[in-house]
Amino acid sequence: MTTKTFDLNIEKILENWDLRHAVREIIANALDEQVLTDTESTIIEKKDESWFIRDFGRGIRYTHLTQNENQEKLSSTAVIGRFEIGLKDALATFERHGVEVIIKSKFGTIKTLKMVKEGFGDVVTLHAVIEDPIDAEFVGTEFELRYVSDTEIEAAKNLFLIFSSEPVLESTRYGQIIRRQSGPGSIYMNGVKVAEEVNFLFSYNITLLNAAIKKSINRERANVGRTAYADSVKKILLSSKNAEIAQQLSKDLASYQSGLAHDELAWLDVQEHAVKILNTQGNVVIVTAEEALSRPDLMDDARNCGISIVTIPENLRAKVANTVDVSGNRIVDITAYTQSYNKSFIFEFVEPESLSEEEKDVFSITPWILEKFGGKPENVKGIRISSTMRPDTNSIKKAAGCWDQDTASIVISRDELRSKSRFASVLMHELIHAKTGFADVTRDFETSLTMLIGRLCEGWIETSAATVKKSAIAPQSALPDRDWTDVRRSSEHYLPTTTQHKKPWFRFW
């Protein structure tokens, strides 16, 4: 049997490497060979007390232990390896930890041994011992590792995406977005973990390795700095069209103002892209926190219709205003939603003469309500009854009335003519909107409503006091009947004769 030895010339041993890192290098080389040769999957298995890692590629040669740079790997974007020093580092780590390594291929069997460095009798270095092949027909390369624990093997496998339990959510031309499991997020490069991110929302596998990334991959293949891969992660996210990813990003946006969002949300263009993906899914409206507070009526209506409210920062609001999503549709912000909401009203007006006698009786109190309100506001041209309000709405709450600013009309649902109290409450409600312009559920509107209640109570108190005083000096008499013949004149609508009209300004109740 022919035996050859040569010095591996490992000048600096990676003292911070554990056995798992050495095993990782062997697995990485096997997976790279699998990709480069398009051969069978790598096998990692235990036989007796040894672990075996085998690929089915071209087989290792002793020259792979001497060259520094692999041109084949340099020209491929599908592998992570560039230099052969990873294998030599692994062999040195195995020797330091007392692991015996036997490498087998059709070109020979390789072992390691510490020997005196040629020409320097006082220096002992690690050498490779190459023996003749045991099987000239052997396919691929097999590493046998003796005296390595199962724990270290599993830890090494966990450094690869292919062996992890993290599911891939989406693949893009730049890489993959991976659902983060327990623990920190992982940064993979062609499937090999090179860094961890405690505050990332997802894990990532960068598959398009540019020159900057290749340059940043250090000898240890660990703890690669964020500056090396941040741009690639951003490109992966900006190429995403996955709804689940966008939804998770949008949920994280809600925590942005409080400083609890994950680090990807610090990138404004990622925030913008997430909004654009979400918009394509429909049933969302994009608002700022201030907009949501100023229009709680619209927010309630959206929720009642099953629409999700996505709260975004002010600076993002400026970027997405008047833009389109990834499908070319307009971003549904509060302005667009208001316009859509207004268009959802379709009125079929009912003239007073067409009302039933019971409905006419209820509608006849209109002049009295206007009087108690303090008179019809100057901007109100008519008070009308409609048999429909929002025929196609999915809201669980039906609109009882609205102030239609376009035609200066208060429109009340015919259903509210079932009782005088219901009709009176809706009409008073809409009169406040018409007079003040305040939206529902706002503090300004509530204040106006409270003041109206106060004025009404004041009037009733004065009337009651006068009645009591009068009854003390004169027999009780019934209040005179009010003449309601001017009802139509008081509620004159001045509207076109068409039976349908759209675009109300407010929705209430």
matplotlib code that plots the C-alpha trace (Angstrom):
import matplotlib.pyplot as plt

x = [0.0, 1.3, 1.2, 1.8, 1.8, 2.0, 1.7, -1.8, -0.1, -2.8, -1.1, -4.0, -6.4, -10.0, -10.1, -13.7, -15.0, -16.9, -17.3, -20.6, -18.8, -16.4, -19.3, -21.1, -18.2, -18.3, -22.1, -21.7, -19.1, -21.3, -24.4, -22.3, -21.1, -24.7, -25.7, -22.7, -23.1, -26.9, -26.5, -28.4, -29.1, -26.5, -26.8, -26.1, -26.4, -25.0, -23.6, -22.3, -20.5, -19.5, -21.3, -21.1, -21.6, -21.7, -22.3, -22.6, -20.4, -17.0, -15.0, -12.5, -8.8, -5.8, -5.4, -8.6, -6.5, -3.9, -5.7, -6.9, -9.6, -12.2, -13.0, -16.0, -17.5, -16.6, -18.6, -21.7, -24.4, -25.9, -23.1, -21.7, -18.1, -15.3, -12.1, -10.9, -9.6, -13.0, -12.2, -8.7, -10.2, -12.6, -9.9, -7.9, -10.9, -11.6, -8.0, -8.2, -11.4, -10.1, -12.4, -10.9, -11.7, -11.5, -12.2, -13.0, -13.3, -12.3, -9.1, -7.9, -8.4, -7.3, -6.6, -4.9, -1.9, 0.4, 3.9, 7.2, 7.2, 9.7, 12.9, 11.8, 12.4, 11.0, 7.7, 4.8, 1.9, -1.2, -0.5, -2.8, -2.0, -3.2, -3.5, -4.5, -8.2, -10.0, -12.7, -11.8, -15.6, -16.7, -19.1, -18.8, -17.1, -17.7, -16.5, -16.5, -16.4, -15.5, -16.0, -18.4, -21.6, -25.1, -25.7, -23.0, -24.3, -27.8, -26.4, -24.5, -27.6, -29.6, -27.2, -28.8, -32.2, -32.7, -32.6, -34.4, -38.1, -38.6, -41.1, -40.4, -43.3, -42.2, -39.3, -38.1, -35.3, -33.2, -33.9, -36.6, -38.7, -39.0, -41.5, -39.5, -39.9, -38.9, -35.7, -34.0, -34.5, -31.9, -30.0, -29.0, -26.8, -27.7, -29.1, -26.2, -26.8, -24.4, -26.1, -29.0, -31.3, -33.1, -35.5, -36.3, -39.9, -38.8, -35.8, -34.2, -32.3, -30.2, -29.7, -28.5, -25.0, -23.6, -19.9, -20.4, -21.9, -19.3, -16.6, -18.3, -18.5, -15.7, -13.7, -15.8, -19.1, -20.7, -21.7, -21.7, -22.6, -26.0, -24.5, -23.4, -26.9, -29.4, -29.7, -30.4, -33.0, -34.7, -34.7, -36.3, -39.1, -39.7, -40.0, -42.6, -46.2, -47.3, -50.5, -49.5, -46.1, -47.9, -50.4, -47.7, -45.8, -49.0, -49.7, -46.1, -46.8, -49.3, -46.4, -44.2, -45.3, -44.6, -41.1, -42.0, -42.0, -39.4, -36.4, -37.6, -40.3, -37.6, -37.2, -39.8, -39.8, -40.6, -43.5, -44.8, -44.5, -46.4, -49.2, -49.3, -49.5, -52.3, -54.3, -54.4, -56.2, -59.2, -61.2, -58.6, -58.4, -55.1, -55.2, -53.0, -53.7, -54.9, -57.2, -58.7, -59.3, -60.9, -63.3, -64.4, -67.7, -66.0, -63.8, -66.8, -68.5, -65.5, -65.2, -68.9, -68.5, -65.6, -62.9, -59.6, -58.1, -54.4, -52.8, -49.6, -47.1, -47.5, -44.4, -45.6, -49.0, -47.3, -45.6, -48.7, -51.1, -52.5, -50.4, -51.4, -50.7, -48.7, -51.8, -52.3, -55.3, -55.6, -54.5, -57.7, -56.8, -59.4, -60.1, -60.7, -62.8, -65.0, -65.6, -66.5, -68.7, -70.6, -71.2, -72.7, -75.8, -78.6, -81.9, -85.4, -87.3, -90.9, -93.0, -95.1, -98.4, -97.3, -96.8, -99.3, -101.5, -99.5, -96.2, -97.8, -98.7, -95.1, -93.7, -96.1, -94.1, -91.2, -92.1, -92.3, -88.9, -87.4, -88.9, -87.5, -84.1, -84.1, -85.2, -84.1, -80.4, -79.9, -77.8, -80.6, -82.8, -85.0, -85.9, -86.7, -87.7, -86.1, -87.1, -83.4, -80.2, -77.3, -78.8, -75.5, -73.8, -72.5, -72.6, -74.4, -75.7, -78.2, -78.0, -81.1, -80.4, -77.7, -76.8, -76.3, -74.2, -74.2, -77.9, -78.2, -80.7, -81.4, -82.4, -84.1, -84.9, -88.6, -88.1, -87.7, -91.3, -92.5, -92.6, -92.4, -89.5, -87.4, -88.0, -87.5, -84.2, -82.8, -83.9, -82.3, -79.2, -78.9, -79.7, -76.7, -74.5, -76.0, -75.5, -72.0, -70.4, -69.1, -68.8, -70.3, -68.7, -66.4, -66.0, -67.3, -70.4, -71.0, -70.6, -73.1, -75.6, -75.2, -75.8, -79.0, -80.2, -79.6, -81.5, -84.5, -84.5, -84.4, -87.4, -89.4, -88.5, -89.7, -92.9, -93.6, -93.0, -95.4, -98.0, -97.8, -98.1, -101.1, -102.9, -102.6, -104.8, -107.0, -108.7, -106.6, -107.2, -105.9, -103.1, -104.3, -104.1, -101.2, -102.0, -99.8, -101.0, -97.6, -95.7, -94.8, -93.8, -91.5, -89.8, -89.8, -87.0, -86.4, -84.9, -85.0, -87.8, -85.5, -86.1, -82.4, -79.6, -76.1, -73.2, -74.3, -71.9, -72.3, -73.7, -75.3, -76.6]
y = [0.0, 3.4, 6.1, 9.8, 12.6, 16.3, 19.2, 20.9, 24.2, 25.3, 28.3, 29.6, 27.2, 28.5, 28.1, 29.3, 26.4, 23.6, 20.2, 21.3, 23.9, 21.3, 18.9, 21.8, 22.2, 18.6, 18.8, 22.1, 20.6, 17.5, 19.7, 21.9, 18.9, 17.6, 21.0, 21.2, 17.6, 17.3, 14.0, 12.1, 13.7, 13.8, 11.0, 11.6, 8.5, 6.6, 3.1, 1.4, 4.2, 6.3, 9.0, 9.0, 11.9, 11.0, 12.7, 11.0, 13.5, 13.2, 12.2, 14.1, 14.2, 15.1, 18.3, 19.6, 20.0, 22.1, 24.7, 27.9, 29.0, 26.9, 28.6, 26.3, 27.4, 31.1, 31.0, 29.4, 31.3, 28.1, 27.2, 29.0, 27.6, 29.5, 28.4, 24.9, 26.2, 25.3, 21.6, 22.1, 24.1, 21.2, 18.6, 20.7, 21.1, 17.3, 16.6, 19.2, 17.5, 14.0, 13.0, 10.5, 11.2, 8.8, 10.2, 7.7, 8.2, 6.3, 8.3, 7.2, 7.2, 10.2, 10.4, 13.0, 12.6, 15.0, 14.9, 16.8, 19.6, 18.9, 20.8, 21.9, 19.1, 21.0, 21.9, 19.4, 20.1, 18.4, 16.3, 14.5, 10.8, 9.6, 5.9, 3.9, 3.6, 0.8, 0.7, 2.1, 2.0, 4.0, 6.8, 10.2, 11.1, 9.6, 11.1, 8.7, 10.6, 8.5, 9.7, 12.6, 12.8, 12.7, 16.1, 17.8, 16.1, 17.4, 20.9, 20.9, 19.9, 22.7, 25.1, 24.2, 25.3, 21.9, 20.2, 22.8, 22.9, 26.4, 26.4, 28.6, 31.1, 32.4, 32.2, 35.2, 35.8, 37.1, 34.5, 33.0, 34.3, 31.8, 31.6, 32.2, 29.4, 29.7, 31.5, 34.2, 34.7, 33.0, 34.4, 31.7, 32.0, 29.3, 27.3, 27.7, 29.7, 32.6, 34.8, 35.2, 38.1, 38.4, 41.1, 40.0, 39.1, 36.4, 34.2, 34.6, 32.5, 34.6, 32.7, 35.5, 36.1, 39.4, 40.3, 42.2, 39.3, 36.8, 39.2, 39.4, 35.7, 35.2, 32.1, 31.1, 31.4, 32.7, 36.0, 37.8, 41.4, 42.8, 45.4, 42.6, 41.1, 43.9, 45.1, 41.5, 40.9, 44.2, 43.1, 39.7, 41.5, 44.0, 41.1, 39.4, 39.1, 36.7, 37.8, 36.1, 37.9, 41.2, 40.6, 39.8, 43.0, 45.1, 43.7, 44.6, 48.1, 48.6, 48.3, 50.8, 53.9, 52.2, 51.1, 47.4, 46.5, 44.1, 45.5, 45.0, 47.6, 50.2, 50.2, 52.6, 51.0, 47.6, 49.3, 50.7, 47.4, 45.6, 48.1, 47.6, 43.8, 44.1, 46.4, 43.7, 41.4, 43.8, 44.5, 46.8, 50.6, 52.3, 55.1, 56.9, 56.9, 60.5, 59.7, 56.8, 59.0, 61.8, 59.5, 56.8, 56.6, 55.4, 53.0, 51.5, 51.1, 49.5, 47.0, 46.3, 45.5, 43.1, 45.5, 45.5, 48.7, 49.0, 51.8, 53.2, 56.0, 59.5, 59.3, 56.2, 57.8, 60.5, 57.8, 55.8, 58.7, 58.6, 55.6, 52.2, 48.7, 45.9, 45.1, 48.7, 49.4, 52.6, 52.3, 52.5, 55.2, 57.1, 59.4, 56.6, 54.7, 57.8, 58.2, 54.5, 54.7, 57.7, 56.0, 53.0, 54.9, 54.7, 56.4, 55.6, 58.6, 58.4, 61.5, 62.4, 61.8, 58.1, 57.4, 55.4, 57.2, 56.0, 57.2, 60.5, 61.0, 60.4, 62.6, 65.4, 66.2, 67.5, 71.3, 70.8, 69.1, 71.9, 74.4, 72.7, 72.4, 76.2, 76.3, 74.6, 75.3, 77.6, 75.0, 72.4, 72.6, 69.5, 66.6, 63.5, 59.9, 57.0, 53.4, 52.4, 53.7, 51.3, 48.3, 46.5, 47.0, 44.1, 46.2, 44.6, 48.1, 49.7, 53.5, 55.2, 58.5, 60.7, 64.3, 64.5, 67.6, 67.4, 68.1, 69.9, 67.3, 65.2, 61.7, 59.4, 55.7, 54.9, 52.3, 55.2, 56.3, 53.4, 55.6, 59.3, 58.8, 57.0, 59.5, 62.5, 61.1, 60.4, 63.8, 65.6, 63.6, 64.6, 68.2, 68.4, 67.0, 69.4, 72.4, 71.6, 69.4, 67.2, 63.4, 60.7, 59.5, 62.5, 64.6, 67.7, 65.9, 64.5, 68.0, 69.4, 66.6, 67.3, 71.0, 70.2, 67.9, 70.7, 73.3, 70.9, 70.1, 73.8, 74.5, 71.6, 72.9, 76.4, 75.1, 72.8, 75.6, 77.9, 75.2, 74.5, 78.3, 78.7, 75.6, 77.2, 80.2, 78.6, 75.3, 72.7, 72.9, 70.8, 72.2, 73.5, 71.2, 72.2, 72.8, 70.4, 71.7, 73.3, 70.1, 69.7, 73.4, 73.1, 69.9, 71.0, 69.0, 71.1, 68.0, 66.8, 64.5, 61.5, 58.6, 57.8, 59.8, 59.0, 60.4, 61.3, 63.2, 61.3, 58.0, 57.7, 55.0]
z = [0.0, -1.0, 1.6, 1.1, 3.7, 3.6, 5.9, 6.0, 6.8, 9.2, 10.8, 12.9, 14.6, 15.1, 18.8, 19.0, 16.8, 18.5, 17.0, 15.5, 13.4, 12.0, 11.2, 9.5, 7.1, 6.1, 5.6, 3.6, 1.3, 0.7, -0.1, -2.4, -4.3, -4.5, -6.1, -8.5, -9.8, -9.5, -7.8, -5.0, -1.7, 1.0, 3.6, 7.3, 9.3, 12.3, 12.1, 15.2, 17.0, 14.0, 12.1, 8.3, 6.0, 2.3, -1.0, -4.4, -6.4, -8.0, -5.0, -3.0, -4.0, -1.9, -4.0, -2.4, 0.8, -0.9, -3.1, -1.6, -4.0, -5.9, -9.2, -9.7, -6.5, -7.1, -10.4, -8.8, -7.0, -5.6, -3.1, -0.2, -0.2, -1.9, -0.3, 0.7, 4.1, 5.6, 5.3, 6.8, 9.7, 10.3, 10.3, 12.8, 15.0, 14.9, 16.0, 18.8, 20.2, 19.8, 16.9, 14.5, 10.8, 7.9, 4.4, 1.6, -2.1, -5.3, -5.3, -1.9, 1.8, 3.9, 7.6, 9.8, 12.0, 13.9, 12.7, 12.8, 10.2, 7.5, 8.1, 11.5, 14.0, 16.9, 15.3, 15.2, 12.8, 11.5, 8.4, 6.0, 5.3, 1.9, 1.3, -1.8, -2.4, -0.8, -3.5, -6.9, -7.9, -4.9, -5.8, -4.1, -0.8, 2.6, 5.9, 8.9, 12.2, 15.3, 18.9, 18.1, 20.1, 18.6, 20.2, 18.1, 14.9, 15.6, 16.5, 13.2, 11.2, 12.8, 11.1, 7.8, 6.5, 4.9, 8.3, 10.3, 11.1, 9.8, 6.9, 3.9, 3.3, 0.0, -2.5, -4.5, -6.9, -4.1, -1.5, 0.8, 3.6, 6.4, 9.3, 12.4, 15.0, 18.7, 19.4, 17.3, 13.6, 11.4, 8.5, 6.0, 2.9, 0.4, 3.3, 5.8, 8.9, 9.2, 11.7, 14.1, 14.6, 17.9, 16.8, 13.2, 12.4, 10.0, 9.1, 5.7, 3.2, 0.9, -2.4, -4.7, -3.3, -4.6, -4.4, -1.2, 0.6, -0.7, 0.6, 4.0, 4.6, 7.1, 7.7, 10.6, 8.6, 11.7, 13.2, 9.9, 10.5, 9.5, 7.2, 5.0, 4.4, 5.3, 1.7, 0.5, 3.2, 2.2, -1.5, -0.5, 1.4, -1.4, -3.9, -1.7, -2.8, -0.1, 1.9, 5.1, 5.1, 4.5, 7.2, 9.7, 8.7, 9.0, 12.5, 13.4, 12.1, 14.9, 17.4, 15.5, 17.3, 20.7, 19.6, 19.9, 16.2, 14.7, 13.0, 9.4, 10.1, 10.6, 6.8, 5.3, 1.9, 3.5, 5.4, 2.1, 0.3, 3.0, 2.7, -1.1, -0.7, 1.9, -0.4, -3.1, -0.6, -0.3, 2.8, 4.3, 4.9, 5.7, 8.3, 10.7, 14.4, 14.2, 11.3, 13.2, 16.2, 14.2, 12.3, 14.7, 12.9, 9.7, 11.7, 13.3, 10.0, 8.4, 11.2, 11.1, 7.4, 8.1, 6.9, 8.7, 9.9, 9.3, 11.3, 9.8, 10.8, 9.5, 7.3, 5.7, 5.1, 3.0, 0.9, 0.1, -0.4, -4.0, -4.9, -6.2, -4.9, -6.6, -8.8, -9.9, -7.6, -5.6, -2.0, 0.1, 2.6, 4.7, 1.8, -0.7, 1.9, 2.6, -1.1, -1.4, 1.6, 0.3, -3.0, -1.2, -0.4, -2.9, -2.1, -3.2, -2.0, -0.8, -1.1, 2.0, 0.1, -0.4, 3.2, 5.2, 7.7, 10.6, 8.9, 8.0, 11.7, 12.7, 9.9, 10.9, 14.0, 11.8, 12.4, 16.1, 16.2, 14.1, 16.5, 19.5, 17.7, 17.3, 13.7, 10.6, 9.9, 6.9, 5.0, 5.2, 2.1, 2.7, 5.0, 3.0, 3.6, 1.7, 1.6, 1.1, 2.5, 1.8, 0.0, -0.6, 2.7, 4.7, 7.9, 10.9, 11.7, 9.2, 8.7, 10.1, 8.5, 7.0, 6.2, 2.5, 2.0, -1.8, -1.9, 1.5, 2.6, 5.7, 4.5, 7.0, 6.6, 6.2, 8.9, 11.5, 10.9, 13.1, 16.1, 16.9, 19.4, 16.8, 14.1, 16.5, 17.7, 14.2, 12.9, 15.9, 15.4, 11.7, 12.4, 14.7, 11.9, 9.4, 11.6, 13.0, 10.4, 13.2, 12.6, 14.6, 17.8, 18.0, 21.1, 19.3, 18.2, 21.7, 23.1, 20.6, 21.4, 25.2, 24.7, 22.7, 25.5, 28.0, 25.9, 25.5, 29.2, 30.0, 27.8, 29.4, 32.8, 32.0, 30.4, 33.3, 35.8, 33.9, 33.7, 37.5, 38.2, 35.9, 37.4, 40.8, 39.8, 37.2, 36.4, 34.5, 30.8, 28.0, 25.8, 22.5, 19.5, 17.2, 13.6, 11.5, 8.1, 7.5, 7.9, 4.2, 3.9, 6.9, 5.6, 1.9, 0.2, -2.9, -4.5, -8.1, -9.1, -9.6, -7.3, -6.6, -5.2, -4.1, -2.0, 1.5, 3.7, 7.0, 8.1, 11.6, 13.8]

ax = plt.figure().add_subplot(projection="3d")
ax.plot(x, y, z, "-o")
ax.set_aspect("equal")
plt.show()
